[in-house]
Amino acid sequence: MADRRLAVPEIECYRFAVFCCSFKVDLSSPPDHALALFADSAMARRYGAWMWPGTYEIVDVVTGKPVCE
C-alpha cells in the first residue's frame, strides 16, 4: 500500500459479508456481490439493517452459510 499510515487488511479476519439482495425487489438479477465485509457479525447486521432494512443478507464466508437474524 502506498500510505504507510494505512494497515494492510487481513482478509481472513473479515468473515461476514453483507449483501443488499436487490434481486428481492426486482432491481437486479443474481448474483449480487458482497458490498461490505466485517470482522463481527453484529456490526454486519447493524450495517445491513441501516442500508437495506428489508432485503439484506449476511453470509459467513468461512462456512459459506447465511447468518441467522
TIMI-2910 file (N, C-alpha, C, CB; in pm, 1 decimal, decimal comma, always signed):
<rs>
+----------+----------+----------+----------+----------+----------+----------+----------+----------+----------+----------+----------+------+
!      n_x !      n_y !      n_z !     ca_x !     ca_y !     ca_z !      c_x !      c_y !      c_z !     cb_x !     cb_y !     cb_z ! resn !
+----------+----------+----------+----------+----------+----------+----------+----------+----------+----------+----------+----------+------+
!    +84,5 !   -116,9 !     +0,0 !     +0,0 !     +0,0 !     +0,0 !    +89,3 !   +123,5 !     +0,0 !    -96,3 !     -0,4 !   +121,6 !  Met !
!    +42,6 !   +225,7 !    -63,9 !   +122,7 !   +346,5 !    -80,3 !   +136,6 !   +427,2 !    +48,7 !    +62,1 !   +433,1 !   -187,2 !  Ala !
!    +33,3 !   +435,0 !   +128,5 !    +34,8 !   +515,3 !   +250,4 !    +68,1 !   +426,6 !   +370,1 !   -101,5 !   +586,3 !   +271,3 !  Asp !
!   +179,9 !   +451,5 !   +433,4 !   +223,3 !   +368,6 !   +545,6 !   +134,5 !   +384,9 !   +669,1 !   +366,2 !   +402,0 !   +581,2 !  Arg !
!    +48,8 !   +484,8 !   +671,0 !    -41,6 !   +504,8 !   +785,0 !   -163,1 !   +413,2 !   +777,7 !    -87,2 !   +650,3 !   +791,3 !  Arg !
!   -181,2 !   +346,5 !   +664,8 !   -294,1 !   +254,7 !   +648,2 !   -244,6 !   +111,6 !   +660,9 !   -364,4 !   +276,4 !   +511,4 !  Leu !
!   -306,0 !    +36,5 !   +748,9 !   -268,4 !   -103,8 !   +766,6 !   -321,7 !   -186,8 !   +650,1 !   -322,1 !   -158,8 !   +901,3 !  Ala !
!   -246,2 !   -285,8 !   +612,3 !   -290,1 !   -377,4 !   +507,2 !   -398,5 !   -467,2 !   +566,6 !   -169,7 !   -462,4 !   +450,2 !  Val !
!   -518,3 !   -470,9 !   +505,3 !   -626,7 !   -552,9 !   +560,6 !   -592,9 !   -702,0 !   +557,8 !   -756,0 !   -527,9 !   +483,2 !  Pro !
!   -627,9 !   -770,4 !   +663,6 !   -612,3 !   -915,0 !   +670,4 !   -747,2 !   -976,2 !   +633,9 !   -563,7 !   -961,9 !   +813,3 !  Glu !
!   -757,2 !  -1023,0 !   +511,3 !   -884,7 !  -1069,1 !   +457,5 !   -946,6 !  -1180,7 !   +542,5 !   -865,9 !  -1117,4 !   +314,7 !  Ile !
!   -866,2 !  -1269,7 !   +597,2 !   -920,9 !  -1380,8 !   +675,7 !   -989,4 !  -1333,2 !   +803,9 !   -810,3 !  -1479,1 !   +710,4 !  Glu !
!   -965,6 !  -1210,2 !   +846,0 !  -1030,9 !  -1156,2 !   +966,0 !  -1172,0 !  -1104,6 !   +937,2 !   -946,6 !  -1043,8 !  +1025,0 !  Cys !
!  -1202,3 !  -1078,4 !   +812,8 !  -1332,4 !  -1021,3 !   +775,9 !  -1419,6 !  -1130,3 !   +716,8 !  -1316,2 !   -903,9 !   +675,4 !  Tyr !
!  -1484,8 !  -1205,9 !   +803,4 !  -1555,1 !  -1325,7 !   +758,1 !  -1704,5 !  -1306,5 !   +731,9 !  -1537,5 !  -1432,7 !   +858,7 !  Arg !
!  -1762,3 !  -1191,3 !   +764,9 !  -1905,8 !  -1169,6 !   +747,3 !  -1931,1 !  -1074,1 !   +631,1 !  -1968,8 !  -1114,3 !   +877,0 !  Phe !
!  -1988,5 !  -1126,8 !   +525,0 !  -2016,0 !  -1049,9 !   +403,6 !  -2161,3 !  -1004,9 !   +403,0 !  -1984,6 !  -1133,3 !   +277,1 !  Ala !
!  -2183,9 !   -878,3 !   +371,4 !  -2318,8 !   -821,7 !   +365,8 !  -2358,4 !   -804,1 !   +219,5 !  -2326,2 !   -685,3 !   +442,5 !  Val !
!  -2473,3 !   -858,1 !   +184,8 !  -2529,3 !   -847,2 !    +50,4 !  -2657,6 !   -766,0 !    +57,7 !  -2555,9 !   -987,7 !    -11,5 !  Phe !
!  -2680,7 !   -676,8 !    -38,6 !  -2803,5 !   -595,5 !    -36,0 !  -2923,5 !   -673,8 !    -88,9 !  -2784,4 !   -467,3 !   -118,8 !  Cys !
!  -2898,9 !   -774,8 !   -172,3 !  -3004,6 !   -860,6 !   -227,9 !  -3109,0 !   -780,8 !   -305,3 !  -3072,7 !   -938,8 !   -116,2 !  Cys !
!  -3062,7 !   -697,9 !   -395,8 !  -3153,1 !   -616,0 !   -475,7 !  -3245,4 !   -700,5 !   -563,6 !  -3073,4 !   -520,6 !   -562,1 !  Ser !
!  -3207,3 !   -825,0 !   -588,0 !  -3294,4 !   -913,2 !   -666,8 !  -3426,1 !   -940,5 !   -595,2 !  -3223,3 !  -1045,5 !   -696,4 !  Phe !
!  -3430,0 !   -923,1 !   -463,8 !  -3553,3 !   -947,4 !   -387,5 !  -3661,3 !   -844,7 !   -418,1 !  -3523,6 !   -946,7 !   -238,7 !  Lys !
!  -3621,4 !   -729,6 !   -471,6 !  -3718,2 !   -626,2 !   -508,4 !  -3709,8 !   -597,6 !   -658,4 !  -3693,5 !   -496,5 !   -427,0 !  Val !
!  -3666,7 !   -696,7 !   -734,6 !  -3659,4 !   -691,1 !   -881,6 !  -3577,1 !   -574,9 !   -935,0 !  -3797,6 !   -682,4 !   -938,4 !  Asp !
!  -3466,2 !   -542,1 !   -866,1 !  -3378,8 !   -435,7 !   -914,3 !  -3256,2 !   -489,3 !   -988,4 !  -3334,4 !   -349,4 !   -798,2 !  Leu !
!  -3231,6 !   -616,4 !   -977,0 !  -3121,6 !   -678,3 !  -1049,9 !  -3146,9 !   -827,6 !  -1056,8 !  -2984,4 !   -648,0 !   -982,6 !  Ser !
!  -3058,3 !   -894,7 !  -1122,2 !  -3066,4 !  -1040,3 !  -1122,6 !  -2939,8 !  -1094,7 !  -1057,2 !  -3083,9 !  -1096,4 !  -1268,3 !  Ser !
!  -2951,1 !  -1210,0 !   -992,4 !  -2835,1 !  -1265,9 !   -922,6 !  -2722,2 !  -1295,2 !  -1019,2 !  -2873,7 !  -1393,0 !   -847,7 !  Pro !
!  -2601,6 !  -1306,3 !   -977,9 !  -2559,2 !  -1298,9 !   -838,3 !  -2526,2 !  -1156,8 !   -793,2 !  -2439,1 !  -1387,3 !   -817,1 !  Pro !
!  -2567,2 !  -1125,1 !   -672,6 !  -2528,0 !   -999,0 !   -610,4 !  -2388,3 !  -1016,8 !   -551,4 !  -2631,1 !   -954,8 !   -500,2 !  Asp !
!  -2309,8 !   -912,3 !   -555,1 !  -2177,3 !   -915,2 !   -494,0 !  -2186,3 !   -862,5 !   -351,7 !  -2076,0 !   -832,3 !   -576,9 !  His !
!  -2096,6 !   -909,7 !   -265,5 !  -2090,4 !   -856,4 !   -129,4 !  -2052,5 !   -709,2 !   -136,6 !  -1988,4 !   -936,1 !    -41,7 !  Ala !
!  -2120,4 !   -627,2 !    -59,0 !  -2095,1 !   -484,3 !    -59,9 !  -2012,3 !   -437,8 !    +58,7 !  -2224,5 !   -410,2 !    -62,5 !  Leu !
!  -1999,8 !   -522,3 !   +160,2 !  -1918,4 !   -487,0 !   +276,2 !  -1875,3 !   -614,8 !   +346,5 !  -1996,3 !   -393,7 !   +373,5 !  Ala !
!  -1758,4 !   -610,9 !   +408,0 !  -1706,2 !   -721,5 !   +487,4 !  -1680,1 !   -671,8 !   +628,2 !  -1576,8 !   -780,5 !   +424,4 !  Leu !
!  -1713,6 !   -755,4 !   +726,8 !  -1696,4 !   -717,7 !   +866,5 !  -1631,6 !   -830,8 !   +943,7 !  -1830,7 !   -680,2 !   +929,6 !  Phe !
!  -1559,0 !   -795,3 !  +1049,1 !  -1497,8 !   -893,7 !  +1137,4 !  -1598,3 !   -945,1 !  +1239,8 !  -1376,4 !   -833,4 !  +1208,2 !  Ala !
!  -1703,6 !   -870,3 !  +1263,6 !  -1800,6 !   -901,1 !  +1368,3 !  -1940,6 !   -912,3 !  +1306,7 !  -1798,0 !   -792,3 !  +1479,8 !  Asp !
!  -2013,0 !  -1018,1 !  +1340,1 !  -2146,2 !  -1037,8 !  +1281,2 !  -2246,0 !   -931,5 !  +1325,8 !  -2199,3 !  -1175,2 !  +1317,6 !  Ser !
!  -2233,7 !   -882,1 !  +1448,6 !  -2325,9 !   -778,4 !  +1496,7 !  -2307,8 !   -648,9 !  +1417,9 !  -2304,1 !   -752,3 !  +1647,2 !  Ala !
!  -2183,9 !   -615,3 !  +1386,4 !  -2158,1 !   -495,3 !  +1306,4 !  -2215,2 !   -513,0 !  +1166,1 !  -2006,2 !   -465,2 !  +1299,4 !  Met !
!  -2199,9 !   -631,0 !  +1110,2 !  -2255,0 !   -659,7 !   +977,3 !  -2406,6 !   -647,3 !   +978,8 !  -2213,7 !   -800,6 !   +930,4 !  Ala !
!  -2469,4 !   -697,6 !  +1083,4 !  -2614,8 !   -691,2 !  +1097,0 !  -2663,2 !   -546,4 !  +1106,5 !  -2660,0 !   -770,1 !  +1220,4 !  Arg !
!  -2595,4 !   -465,2 !  +1186,8 !  -2633,9 !   -323,7 !  +1200,2 !  -2619,5 !   -250,1 !  +1067,7 !  -2548,5 !   -254,5 !  +1307,9 !  Arg !
!  -2511,4 !   -275,8 !   +997,7 !  -2489,0 !   -210,2 !   +869,3 !  -2595,6 !   -251,0 !   +767,7 !  -2349,2 !   -243,9 !   +815,9 !  Tyr !
!  -2623,6 !   -380,2 !   +757,9 !  -2725,6 !   -427,9 !   +664,6 !  -2862,5 !   -370,3 !   +695,3 !  -2732,3 !   -578,8 !   +667,1 !  Gly !
!  -2898,0 !   -367,2 !   +823,1 !  -3028,9 !   -314,1 !   +863,4 !  -3039,9 !   -164,9 !   +836,8 !  -3054,1 !   -341,7 !  +1011,0 !  Ala !
!  -2929,8 !    -93,7 !   +847,7 !  -2929,0 !    +50,3 !   +823,1 !  -2939,2 !    +80,4 !   +673,9 !  -2802,3 !   +113,6 !   +881,1 !  Trp !
!  -2866,1 !     +6,4 !   +591,8 !  -2860,3 !    +35,0 !   +448,7 !  -2977,0 !    -26,1 !   +370,1 !  -2729,9 !    -15,8 !   +392,5 !  Met !
!  -3012,2 !   -150,6 !   +399,6 !  -3115,7 !   -222,7 !   +323,2 !  -3204,9 !   -298,0 !   +420,9 !  -3051,7 !   -321,7 !   +219,2 !  Trp !
!  -3290,3 !   -229,5 !   +495,7 !  -3364,1 !   -292,0 !   +605,2 !  -3449,1 !   -412,2 !   +567,8 !  -3450,4 !   -192,2 !   +666,9 !  Pro !
!  -3500,1 !   -418,1 !   +447,9 !  -3589,1 !   -528,9 !   +414,4 !  -3529,3 !   -638,7 !   +329,0 !  -3705,7 !   -476,4 !   +346,1 !  Gly !
!  -3407,0 !   -620,3 !   +280,8 !  -3357,3 !   -717,7 !   +183,7 !  -3218,5 !   -774,4 !   +210,8 !  -3356,6 !   -656,0 !    +51,4 !  Thr !
!  -3143,0 !   -719,1 !   +301,8 !  -3003,7 !   -761,2 !   +317,1 !  -2990,1 !   -904,4 !   +370,2 !  -2931,6 !   -665,8 !   +409,9 !  Tyr !
!  -2875,2 !   -964,3 !   +340,6 !  -2838,9 !  -1095,0 !   +395,3 !  -2691,9 !  -1091,4 !   +433,0 !  -2867,9 !  -1210,2 !   +293,3 !  Glu !
!  -2658,1 !  -1167,9 !   +535,9 !  -2519,9 !  -1178,8 !   +580,6 !  -2478,3 !  -1324,8 !   +566,2 !  -2502,9 !  -1128,6 !   +728,5 !  Ile !
!  -2358,9 !  -1344,6 !   +509,1 !  -2306,1 !  -1478,8 !   +490,2 !  -2170,9 !  -1488,5 !   +558,4 !  -2294,8 !  -1513,8 !   +339,7 !  Val !
!  -2151,1 !  -1597,0 !   +631,9 !  -2021,5 !  -1625,8 !   +691,2 !  -1935,2 !  -1685,1 !   +580,4 !  -2033,6 !  -1723,5 !   +815,0 !  Asp !
!  -1833,4 !  -1612,6 !   +535,7 !  -1755,1 !  -1657,9 !   +421,7 !  -1665,7 !  -1777,9 !   +455,5 !  -1670,2 !  -1543,9 !   +369,9 !  Val !
!  -1643,7 !  -1804,5 !   +584,1 !  -1564,6 !  -1921,3 !   +622,3 !  -1645,8 !  -2049,1 !   +605,3 !  -1515,9 !  -1908,4 !   +767,4 !  Val !
!  -1771,6 !  -2047,1 !   +650,8 !  -1856,5 !  -2166,1 !   +640,1 !  -1942,0 !  -2165,2 !   +514,4 !  -1945,7 !  -2177,4 !   +761,7 !  Thr !
!  -1963,5 !  -2046,8 !   +456,2 !  -2048,3 !  -2035,5 !   +338,3 !  -2197,9 !  -2035,7 !   +369,2 !  -2017,5 !  -2147,0 !   +244,7 !  Gly !
!  -2231,1 !  -2028,0 !   +497,9 !  -2371,6 !  -2033,0 !   +538,2 !  -2422,1 !  -1896,0 !   +578,9 !  -2390,7 !  -2131,4 !   +652,8 !  Lys !
!  -2552,1 !  -1870,2 !   +555,2 !  -2611,5 !  -1742,7 !   +598,5 !  -2610,0 !  -1731,1 !   +750,5 !  -2756,1 !  -1729,5 !   +546,0 !  Pro !
!  -2594,9 !  -1610,0 !   +798,4 !  -2601,1 !  -1581,9 !   +942,0 !  -2746,1 !  -1549,5 !   +972,8 !  -2504,1 !  -1463,3 !   +984,2 !  Val !
!  -2803,1 !  -1622,1 !  +1068,1 !  -2944,3 !  -1600,5 !  +1104,6 !  -2960,3 !  -1466,0 !  +1172,4 !  -2995,8 !  -1713,4 !  +1197,4 !  Cys !
!  -3072,7 !  -1404,8 !  +1144,8 !  -3104,4 !  -1272,9 !  +1202,1 !  -3131,3 !  -1283,2 !  +1348,8 !  -3224,1 !  -1210,7 !  +1132,8 !  Glu !
+----------+----------+----------+----------+----------+----------+----------+----------+----------+----------+----------+----------+------+
</rs>
